[in-house]
């Protein structure tokens, strides 16, 4: 059907139409940096909510209000459940630390194990609940683990 035959109201999202962001069932472990990112996201969500609310009931702002409300709920819940984890180096792969693995094909990869909201594989960090982190946590240099069906060796732990 052509957009010409739809009402503008039908294209606008309302709070009822916009589903909540899913909240992980896993413990919300965070590093200091992860906690700071959650706090910044919560501040941004509050600002977006206040800005959307200040515009009043203008039809075009219903989507902004719905999005801001959803984000505010999500980041408030994540902040309320955040568990700051400070670990000390003991030679094992751990939450908040980095690990370098060597794959069978000779490739080396370094990953930092972080909280779910902080994880960014493109930047070299993975969530503590990711299969990679689960396979490596507790290992030491020289230990092997199975990652994605392949054996990898831990070559450095920081």
PAKOLSE-604265 format. One record per atom (N, C-alpha, C): residue number from 1; x, y negated, z negated. Coordinates in Angstrom, 3 decimals. Atoms other than C-alpha are relative to their C-alpha. Example, Ala and Ser with C-alpha at 12.3 -4.5 7.8 and 13.67 -1.06 7.14 Angstrom:
BEGIN
[atom 1 [0.890 1.190 0.000]]
[atom 1 [12.300 4.500 -7.800]]
[atom 1 [0.900 -1.200 0.000]]
[atom 2 [-0.820 1.190 0.060]]
[atom 2 [13.670 1.060 -7.140]]
[atom 2 [-0.770 -1.090 -0.730]]
# end
This chain:
BEGIN
[atom 1 [0.847 1.167 0.000]]
[atom 1 [0.000 0.000 0.000]]
[atom 1 [0.893 -1.230 0.000]]
[atom 2 [-0.739 1.246 -0.108]]
[atom 2 [1.229 -3.485 0.814]]
[atom 2 [-0.101 -0.784 -1.303]]
[atom 3 [0.004 0.848 1.185]]
[atom 3 [2.181 -5.846 -1.992]]
[atom 3 [-1.061 -1.089 0.140]]
[atom 4 [1.008 1.033 -0.231]]
[atom 4 [-0.254 -8.313 -0.406]]
[atom 4 [-1.349 0.383 -0.597]]
[atom 5 [1.287 -0.452 0.525]]
[atom 5 [-3.131 -6.200 -1.746]]
[atom 5 [0.046 0.331 -1.492]]
[atom 6 [-0.074 -0.220 1.443]]
[atom 6 [-2.011 -6.169 -5.380]]
[atom 6 [-0.138 -1.335 -0.711]]
[atom 7 [0.112 1.216 0.804]]
[atom 7 [-2.764 -8.647 -8.107]]
[atom 7 [1.332 -0.286 -0.658]]
[atom 8 [-1.263 0.380 0.611]]
[atom 8 [0.143 -10.583 -9.557]]
[atom 8 [0.116 0.568 -1.412]]
[atom 9 [-0.037 -0.532 1.370]]
[atom 9 [-0.833 -9.434 -13.053]]
[atom 9 [0.470 1.450 -0.030]]
[atom 10 [-0.383 -1.407 -0.047]]
[atom 10 [-0.292 -5.833 -11.975]]
[atom 10 [1.504 0.173 0.128]]
[atom 11 [-1.440 -0.090 -0.186]]
[atom 11 [3.349 -6.593 -11.176]]
[atom 11 [0.763 -0.391 -1.258]]
[atom 12 [-0.641 0.453 1.229]]
[atom 12 [4.077 -8.089 -14.577]]
[atom 12 [0.007 1.122 -1.034]]
[atom 13 [-0.087 -1.010 1.055]]
[atom 13 [5.281 -5.829 -17.378]]
[atom 13 [-0.542 -0.581 -1.293]]
[atom 14 [0.441 0.387 1.333]]
[atom 14 [3.613 -6.002 -20.740]]
[atom 14 [0.684 0.914 -0.990]]
[atom 15 [-0.638 -0.819 1.031]]
[atom 15 [4.834 -4.616 -24.016]]
[atom 15 [-0.491 1.438 0.061]]
[atom 16 [0.554 -1.351 -0.072]]
[atom 16 [2.537 -1.637 -23.522]]
[atom 16 [0.556 0.768 1.201]]
[atom 17 [-0.490 -0.640 -1.213]]
[atom 17 [3.930 -0.946 -20.033]]
[atom 17 [1.490 0.352 -0.081]]
[atom 18 [-1.443 -0.158 0.064]]
[atom 18 [7.605 -1.156 -20.976]]
[atom 18 [0.360 0.995 -1.096]]
[atom 19 [-0.292 -1.007 1.035]]
[atom 19 [8.736 2.020 -22.737]]
[atom 19 [1.196 -0.413 -0.859]]
[atom 20 [-1.123 0.263 0.891]]
[atom 20 [11.056 1.811 -25.725]]
[atom 20 [1.258 0.660 0.530]]
[atom 21 [-1.273 -0.617 -0.330]]
[atom 21 [14.712 2.497 -25.178]]
[atom 21 [0.151 1.207 -0.925]]
[atom 22 [-0.119 -1.187 0.855]]
[atom 22 [15.393 6.031 -26.426]]
[atom 22 [1.094 -0.168 -1.046]]
[atom 23 [-0.967 0.043 1.094]]
[atom 23 [17.163 6.279 -29.763]]
[atom 23 [0.505 1.412 -0.225]]
[atom 24 [-0.630 -1.304 0.144]]
[atom 24 [19.595 9.129 -30.132]]
[atom 24 [-0.350 0.643 -1.335]]
[atom 25 [0.251 -0.707 1.259]]
[atom 25 [18.835 11.790 -32.731]]
[atom 25 [1.288 0.236 -0.798]]
[atom 26 [-1.286 -0.232 0.649]]
[atom 26 [22.568 11.975 -33.580]]
[atom 26 [0.313 -1.118 -0.993]]
[atom 27 [-0.405 1.070 0.918]]
[atom 27 [24.143 10.065 -36.474]]
[atom 27 [0.603 -1.159 0.800]]
[atom 28 [-0.461 1.192 -0.697]]
[atom 28 [24.881 6.495 -35.381]]
[atom 28 [1.355 -0.442 -0.561]]
[atom 29 [-1.344 0.323 0.440]]
[atom 29 [28.614 6.518 -36.091]]
[atom 29 [0.540 -1.138 0.848]]
[atom 30 [-0.562 1.137 -0.723]]
[atom 30 [30.398 3.289 -35.168]]
[atom 30 [1.403 -0.313 -0.507]]
[atom 31 [-1.290 0.566 0.374]]
[atom 31 [33.913 1.874 -35.152]]
[atom 31 [-0.251 -1.468 -0.358]]
[atom 32 [0.148 1.432 0.273]]
[atom 32 [34.530 -1.722 -36.265]]
[atom 32 [-0.401 -0.750 1.269]]
[atom 33 [0.316 0.650 -1.271]]
[atom 33 [34.446 -2.744 -32.604]]
[atom 33 [-1.440 0.315 0.424]]
[atom 34 [1.352 -0.395 -0.344]]
[atom 34 [31.227 -0.799 -32.054]]
[atom 34 [-1.035 -0.738 -0.831]]
[atom 35 [0.907 0.748 0.871]]
[atom 35 [29.575 -2.476 -35.036]]
[atom 35 [-0.105 -1.448 0.476]]
[atom 36 [0.011 1.372 -0.518]]
[atom 36 [30.587 -5.875 -33.651]]
[atom 36 [-0.822 -0.099 1.288]]
[atom 37 [0.788 -0.001 -1.242]]
[atom 37 [29.064 -4.956 -30.266]]
[atom 37 [-1.492 0.103 -0.298]]
[atom 38 [1.406 -0.116 0.387]]
[atom 38 [25.797 -3.923 -31.933]]
[atom 38 [-0.502 -1.331 -0.549]]
[atom 39 [0.387 1.298 0.572]]
[atom 39 [25.714 -7.177 -33.914]]
[atom 39 [-0.172 -1.042 1.102]]
[atom 40 [0.098 0.954 -1.110]]
[atom 40 [26.351 -9.193 -30.716]]
[atom 40 [-1.242 0.274 0.844]]
[atom 41 [1.190 -0.356 -0.775]]
[atom 41 [23.630 -7.297 -28.835]]
[atom 41 [-1.270 -0.381 -0.757]]
[atom 42 [1.151 0.381 0.812]]
[atom 42 [21.213 -7.894 -31.724]]
[atom 42 [-0.192 -1.519 0.024]]
[atom 43 [0.069 1.461 -0.093]]
[atom 43 [22.028 -11.616 -31.684]]
[atom 43 [-0.550 -0.427 1.356]]
[atom 44 [0.494 0.303 -1.350]]
[atom 44 [21.475 -11.712 -27.914]]
[atom 44 [-1.486 0.335 0.130]]
[atom 45 [1.405 -0.400 -0.069]]
[atom 45 [18.171 -9.853 -28.291]]
[atom 45 [-0.886 -0.992 -0.754]]
[atom 46 [0.767 1.004 0.753]]
[atom 46 [16.989 -12.311 -30.954]]
[atom 46 [-0.124 -1.296 0.795]]
[atom 47 [0.015 1.225 -0.805]]
[atom 47 [17.943 -15.244 -28.719]]
[atom 47 [-0.959 0.143 1.186]]
[atom 48 [0.900 -0.235 -1.134]]
[atom 48 [16.113 -13.717 -25.743]]
[atom 48 [-1.453 0.013 -0.461]]
[atom 49 [1.358 -0.030 0.558]]
[atom 49 [13.045 -13.076 -27.913]]
[atom 49 [-0.477 -1.416 -0.315]]
[atom 50 [0.372 1.370 0.351]]
[atom 50 [13.051 -16.637 -29.255]]
[atom 50 [-0.234 -0.856 1.240]]
[atom 51 [0.159 0.760 -1.247]]
[atom 51 [13.492 -18.065 -25.753]]
[atom 51 [-1.306 0.379 0.695]]
[atom 52 [1.242 -0.447 -0.643]]
[atom 52 [10.631 -15.957 -24.373]]
[atom 52 [-1.213 -0.480 -0.786]]
[atom 53 [1.115 0.430 0.840]]
[atom 53 [8.394 -16.846 -27.313]]
[atom 53 [-0.221 -1.513 0.122]]
[atom 54 [0.104 1.453 -0.104]]
[atom 54 [9.145 -20.566 -26.936]]
[atom 54 [-0.706 -0.441 1.274]]
[atom 55 [0.646 0.351 -1.262]]
[atom 55 [7.845 -20.531 -23.373]]
[atom 55 [-1.503 0.185 -0.052]]
[atom 56 [1.437 -0.149 0.166]]
[atom 56 [4.416 -19.592 -24.637]]
[atom 56 [-0.586 1.124 0.822]]
[atom 57 [0.731 -1.070 -0.671]]
[atom 57 [1.869 -17.580 -22.730]]
[atom 57 [-0.013 -0.153 1.514]]
[atom 58 [-0.088 0.111 -1.448]]
[atom 58 [2.954 -18.432 -19.202]]
[atom 58 [0.073 1.407 0.575]]
[atom 59 [0.088 -1.341 -0.583]]
[atom 59 [2.127 -15.420 -17.027]]
[atom 59 [1.358 0.579 0.367]]
[atom 60 [-1.283 -0.506 -0.472]]
[atom 60 [5.646 -15.130 -15.604]]
[atom 60 [0.906 0.430 -1.146]]
[atom 61 [-0.872 -0.307 1.125]]
[atom 61 [7.134 -14.837 -19.102]]
[atom 61 [-0.414 1.252 -0.763]]
[atom 62 [0.410 -1.233 0.682]]
[atom 62 [5.235 -11.705 -20.132]]
[atom 62 [1.058 1.084 0.126]]
[atom 63 [-1.046 -0.998 -0.199]]
[atom 63 [7.951 -9.542 -18.644]]
[atom 63 [1.197 -0.290 -0.903]]
[atom 64 [-1.134 0.375 0.847]]
[atom 64 [10.692 -11.470 -20.465]]
[atom 64 [-0.302 0.289 -1.464]]
[atom 65 [0.384 -0.254 1.388]]
[atom 65 [8.789 -11.215 -23.751]]
[atom 65 [-0.014 1.491 -0.293]]
[atom 66 [0.035 -1.451 0.196]]
[atom 66 [8.200 -7.478 -23.323]]
[atom 66 [1.409 0.571 -0.069]]
[atom 67 [-1.382 -0.485 -0.020]]
[atom 67 [11.853 -6.861 -22.490]]
[atom 67 [0.737 -0.412 -1.274]]
[atom 68 [-0.667 0.494 1.204]]
[atom 68 [13.086 -9.029 -25.381]]
[atom 68 [-0.484 0.738 -1.243]]
[atom 69 [0.559 -0.723 1.144]]
[atom 69 [10.737 -7.306 -27.839]]
[atom 69 [0.552 1.418 -0.063]]
[atom 70 [-0.544 -1.364 -0.054]]
[atom 70 [11.871 -3.873 -26.689]]
[atom 70 [1.463 0.018 -0.437]]
[atom 71 [-1.416 0.035 0.348]]
[atom 71 [15.572 -4.800 -26.948]]
[atom 71 [0.211 -0.338 -1.474]]
[atom 72 [-0.103 0.358 1.415]]
[atom 72 [15.075 -6.382 -30.356]]
[atom 72 [-0.305 1.209 -0.884]]
[atom 73 [0.298 -1.224 0.770]]
[atom 73 [13.448 -3.172 -31.648]]
[atom 73 [1.176 0.977 0.053]]
[atom 74 [-1.097 -0.964 -0.174]]
[atom 74 [16.266 -1.039 -30.210]]
[atom 74 [1.229 -0.409 -0.826]]
[atom 75 [-1.230 0.421 0.680]]
[atom 75 [19.191 -3.103 -31.522]]
[atom 75 [-0.198 -0.140 -1.511]]
[atom 76 [0.272 0.038 1.442]]
[atom 76 [17.518 -3.618 -34.920]]
[atom 76 [0.107 1.402 -0.593]]
[atom 77 [-0.082 -1.391 0.465]]
[atom 77 [17.153 0.152 -35.275]]
[atom 77 [1.439 0.494 0.011]]
[atom 78 [-1.398 -0.449 -0.078]]
[atom 78 [20.739 0.760 -34.157]]
[atom 78 [0.845 -0.644 -1.097]]
[atom 79 [-0.750 0.668 1.074]]
[atom 79 [22.061 -1.816 -36.644]]
[atom 79 [-0.373 0.604 -1.346]]
[atom 80 [0.461 -0.550 1.280]]
[atom 80 [19.963 -0.381 -39.465]]
[atom 80 [0.570 1.390 -0.262]]
[atom 81 [-0.488 -1.366 0.181]]
[atom 81 [21.298 3.142 -38.865]]
[atom 81 [1.501 0.145 0.212]]
[atom 82 [-1.441 -0.070 -0.275]]
[atom 82 [24.928 2.250 -38.075]]
[atom 82 [0.771 0.471 -1.231]]
[atom 83 [-0.854 -0.527 1.064]]
[atom 83 [27.455 4.206 -40.138]]
[atom 83 [1.453 -0.276 0.396]]
[atom 84 [-1.376 0.364 -0.307]]
[atom 84 [30.889 2.565 -40.069]]
[atom 84 [0.936 1.108 -0.449]]
[atom 85 [-0.948 -1.072 0.302]]
[atom 85 [33.608 5.205 -39.887]]
[atom 85 [1.412 -0.557 0.135]]
[atom 86 [-1.405 0.403 -0.017]]
[atom 86 [37.130 4.258 -40.830]]
[atom 86 [0.809 1.261 -0.291]]
[atom 87 [-0.775 -1.226 0.170]]
[atom 87 [39.569 7.094 -40.357]]
[atom 87 [1.482 -0.326 -0.056]]
[atom 88 [-1.452 0.144 0.039]]
[atom 88 [43.227 7.498 -41.082]]
[atom 88 [0.600 1.071 0.908]]
[atom 89 [-0.660 -0.913 -0.917]]
[atom 89 [45.640 9.187 -38.739]]
[atom 89 [0.523 1.211 -0.764]]
[atom 90 [-0.487 -1.224 0.635]]
[atom 90 [46.260 12.816 -39.687]]
[atom 90 [0.531 0.990 1.038]]
[atom 91 [-0.539 -0.859 -1.045]]
[atom 91 [47.532 14.184 -36.381]]
[atom 91 [-1.051 0.784 0.759]]
[atom 92 [1.093 -0.695 -0.676]]
[atom 92 [44.126 15.485 -35.303]]
[atom 92 [-0.822 -0.996 0.820]]
[atom 93 [0.933 0.803 -0.776]]
[atom 93 [41.705 14.209 -32.693]]
[atom 93 [-1.167 -0.317 -0.918]]
[atom 94 [1.049 0.406 0.928]]
[atom 94 [39.108 12.208 -34.596]]
[atom 94 [-0.800 -1.151 0.579]]
[atom 95 [0.835 1.138 -0.371]]
[atom 95 [36.343 9.646 -34.271]]
[atom 95 [0.811 -1.279 -0.166]]
[atom 96 [-0.714 1.274 0.046]]
[atom 96 [37.809 6.228 -33.488]]
[atom 96 [1.419 0.071 0.533]]
[atom 97 [-1.358 -0.165 -0.504]]
[atom 97 [41.094 7.664 -32.243]]
[atom 97 [0.026 0.283 1.487]]
[atom 98 [-0.196 -0.308 -1.417]]
[atom 98 [42.522 8.309 -28.812]]
[atom 98 [0.679 1.350 0.143]]
[atom 99 [-0.604 -1.296 -0.298]]
[atom 99 [43.510 11.596 -27.256]]
[atom 99 [0.374 0.018 1.475]]
[atom 100 [-0.419 -0.187 -1.388]]
[atom 100 [45.462 12.348 -24.112]]
[atom 100 [0.006 1.491 0.274]]
[atom 101 [0.056 -1.402 -0.396]]
[atom 101 [44.739 15.608 -22.352]]
[atom 101 [0.672 0.166 1.349]]
[atom 102 [-0.554 -0.331 -1.314]]
[atom 102 [46.456 17.313 -19.468]]
[atom 102 [-0.826 1.144 0.557]]
[atom 103 [0.812 -1.009 -0.673]]
[atom 103 [44.359 19.262 -17.019]]
[atom 103 [0.903 0.981 0.740]]
[atom 104 [-0.767 -1.047 -0.688]]
[atom 104 [45.470 22.411 -15.191]]
[atom 104 [0.620 -0.501 1.303]]
[atom 105 [-0.540 0.528 -1.262]]
[atom 105 [45.994 20.407 -11.991]]
[atom 105 [1.072 -1.062 -0.222]]
[atom 106 [-1.070 0.938 0.316]]
[atom 106 [48.521 18.175 -13.793]]
[atom 106 [-0.473 -1.406 -0.331]]
[atom 107 [0.514 1.338 0.331]]
[atom 107 [46.265 15.135 -14.262]]
[atom 107 [-0.036 -0.203 -1.504]]
[atom 108 [0.110 0.395 1.404]]
[atom 108 [46.541 13.341 -17.589]]
[atom 108 [-1.100 -1.041 -0.123]]
[atom 109 [1.056 0.960 0.272]]
[atom 109 [43.616 11.451 -19.049]]
[atom 109 [0.021 -0.336 -1.486]]
[atom 110 [0.058 0.450 1.384]]
[atom 110 [43.372 9.379 -22.206]]
[atom 110 [-1.398 -0.520 -0.279]]
[atom 111 [1.352 0.383 0.393]]
[atom 111 [40.071 8.910 -24.004]]
[atom 111 [-0.002 -0.465 -1.439]]
[atom 112 [0.250 0.428 1.380]]
[atom 112 [39.023 7.024 -27.114]]
[atom 112 [-1.391 0.508 -0.369]]
[atom 113 [1.275 -0.560 0.454]]
[atom 113 [36.223 8.675 -29.108]]
[atom 113 [-0.704 -1.049 -0.865]]
[atom 114 [0.717 1.108 0.629]]
[atom 114 [33.612 6.113 -30.149]]
[atom 114 [-1.460 0.374 -0.263]]
[atom 115 [1.434 -0.156 0.181]]
[atom 115 [29.976 5.660 -31.041]]
[atom 115 [-0.720 -0.033 1.340]]
[atom 116 [0.767 -0.108 -1.243]]
[atom 116 [27.241 6.148 -28.460]]
[atom 116 [-0.206 -1.342 0.698]]
[atom 117 [0.242 1.308 -0.612]]
[atom 117 [26.493 2.444 -27.902]]
[atom 117 [1.294 -0.649 0.496]]
[atom 118 [-1.297 0.567 -0.344]]
[atom 118 [30.200 1.679 -27.554]]
[atom 118 [0.669 0.746 1.162]]
[atom 119 [-0.647 -0.841 -1.005]]
[atom 119 [31.082 4.473 -25.134]]
[atom 119 [-0.110 -0.601 1.398]]
[atom 120 [-0.056 0.481 -1.385]]
[atom 120 [32.137 3.447 -21.622]]
[atom 120 [1.061 0.831 0.719]]
[atom 121 [-0.978 -0.872 -0.653]]
[atom 121 [33.780 6.256 -19.636]]
[atom 121 [0.877 -0.721 1.026]]
[atom 122 [-0.803 0.755 -0.967]]
[atom 122 [34.913 3.781 -16.958]]
[atom 122 [1.128 -0.775 -0.672]]
[atom 123 [-1.025 0.723 0.751]]
[atom 123 [36.877 1.960 -19.661]]
[atom 123 [0.825 0.941 -0.884]]
[atom 124 [-0.801 -0.968 0.740]]
[atom 124 [38.262 5.172 -21.190]]
[atom 124 [-0.514 0.364 -1.371]]
[atom 125 [0.544 -0.412 1.294]]
[atom 125 [35.931 5.691 -24.140]]
[atom 125 [-1.214 0.893 0.219]]
[atom 126 [1.109 -0.945 -0.078]]
[atom 126 [33.491 8.532 -24.707]]
[atom 126 [-0.669 0.107 -1.363]]
[atom 127 [0.774 -0.153 1.218]]
[atom 127 [30.776 9.123 -27.267]]
[atom 127 [0.454 1.227 -0.781]]
[atom 128 [-0.369 -1.125 0.872]]
[atom 128 [31.504 11.380 -30.218]]
[atom 128 [-0.895 1.213 0.212]]
[atom 129 [0.892 -1.129 -0.248]]
[atom 129 [28.568 13.546 -29.122]]
[atom 129 [0.134 0.534 1.430]]
[atom 130 [-0.209 -0.488 -1.369]]
[atom 130 [29.810 13.984 -25.546]]
[atom 130 [0.660 1.373 -0.043]]
[atom 131 [-0.641 -1.317 -0.019]]
[atom 131 [30.884 17.497 -24.563]]
[atom 131 [1.530 -0.082 -0.088]]
[atom 132 [-1.452 0.179 0.065]]
[atom 132 [34.466 16.234 -24.098]]
[atom 132 [0.455 -0.213 -1.436]]
[atom 133 [-0.384 0.297 1.378]]
[atom 133 [34.663 14.775 -27.602]]
[atom 133 [-0.250 1.188 -0.918]]
[atom 134 [0.324 -1.159 0.839]]
[atom 134 [32.949 17.764 -29.198]]
[atom 134 [1.055 1.092 0.162]]
[atom 135 [-1.014 -1.030 -0.252]]
[atom 135 [35.496 20.096 -27.558]]
[atom 135 [1.360 -0.365 -0.586]]
[atom 136 [-1.338 0.431 0.404]]
[atom 136 [38.465 18.002 -28.693]]
[atom 136 [0.145 -0.393 -1.474]]
[atom 137 [-0.107 0.458 1.392]]
[atom 137 [37.639 16.731 -32.205]]
[atom 137 [0.561 1.122 -0.867]]
[atom 138 [-0.657 -0.949 0.899]]
[atom 138 [39.862 18.432 -34.757]]
[atom 138 [1.238 0.657 0.591]]
[atom 139 [-1.173 -0.611 -0.654]]
[atom 139 [42.496 19.556 -32.225]]
[atom 139 [1.249 -0.826 -0.288]]
[atom 140 [-1.305 0.641 0.173]]
[atom 140 [46.213 18.743 -32.532]]
[atom 140 [0.780 0.090 1.306]]
[atom 141 [-0.870 -0.076 -1.175]]
[atom 141 [48.958 18.177 -29.982]]
[atom 141 [0.422 1.453 0.201]]
[atom 142 [-0.341 -1.381 -0.339]]
[atom 142 [49.588 21.478 -28.213]]
[atom 142 [-1.189 0.940 0.018]]
[atom 143 [1.207 -0.830 -0.014]]
[atom 143 [46.095 22.839 -28.825]]
[atom 143 [-0.663 -0.061 1.369]]
[atom 144 [0.755 -0.036 -1.245]]
[atom 144 [43.927 23.853 -25.909]]
[atom 144 [-1.488 -0.026 -0.316]]
[atom 145 [1.461 0.040 0.126]]
[atom 145 [40.208 23.287 -25.392]]
[atom 145 [-0.591 0.225 1.381]]
[atom 146 [0.705 -0.170 -1.267]]
[atom 146 [37.659 24.088 -22.717]]
[atom 146 [-0.886 -1.216 0.215]]
[atom 147 [0.749 1.198 -0.360]]
[atom 147 [36.270 20.994 -21.026]]
[atom 147 [-0.510 0.187 1.418]]
[atom 148 [0.633 -0.165 -1.321]]
[atom 148 [33.835 21.260 -18.113]]
[atom 148 [0.440 1.306 0.662]]
[atom 149 [-0.342 -1.316 -0.527]]
[atom 149 [34.718 24.931 -17.725]]
[atom 149 [1.478 0.203 0.303]]
[atom 150 [-1.436 -0.106 -0.248]]
[atom 150 [38.456 24.245 -17.486]]
[atom 150 [0.768 -0.161 -1.306]]
[atom 151 [-0.852 0.127 1.175]]
[atom 151 [41.232 24.620 -20.027]]
[atom 151 [0.855 -1.247 0.118]]
[atom 152 [-0.842 1.202 0.066]]
[atom 152 [42.935 21.384 -21.049]]
[atom 152 [0.896 0.136 -1.222]]
[atom 153 [-0.920 0.005 1.138]]
[atom 153 [45.874 20.808 -23.370]]
[atom 153 [0.068 -1.395 -0.580]]
[atom 154 [-0.168 1.274 0.686]]
[atom 154 [46.075 18.052 -25.957]]
[atom 154 [1.482 -0.327 -0.010]]
[atom 155 [-1.418 0.363 -0.085]]
[atom 155 [49.351 16.226 -25.261]]
[atom 155 [0.352 -1.205 -0.869]]
[atom 156 [-0.262 1.123 0.906]]
[atom 156 [48.980 13.141 -27.495]]
[atom 156 [-1.268 -0.327 -0.772]]
[atom 157 [1.113 0.428 0.858]]
[atom 157 [46.815 11.976 -30.382]]
[atom 157 [0.435 -1.294 -0.681]]
[atom 158 [-0.301 1.300 0.635]]
[atom 158 [46.729 8.367 -31.588]]
[atom 158 [-1.121 -0.402 -0.931]]
# end
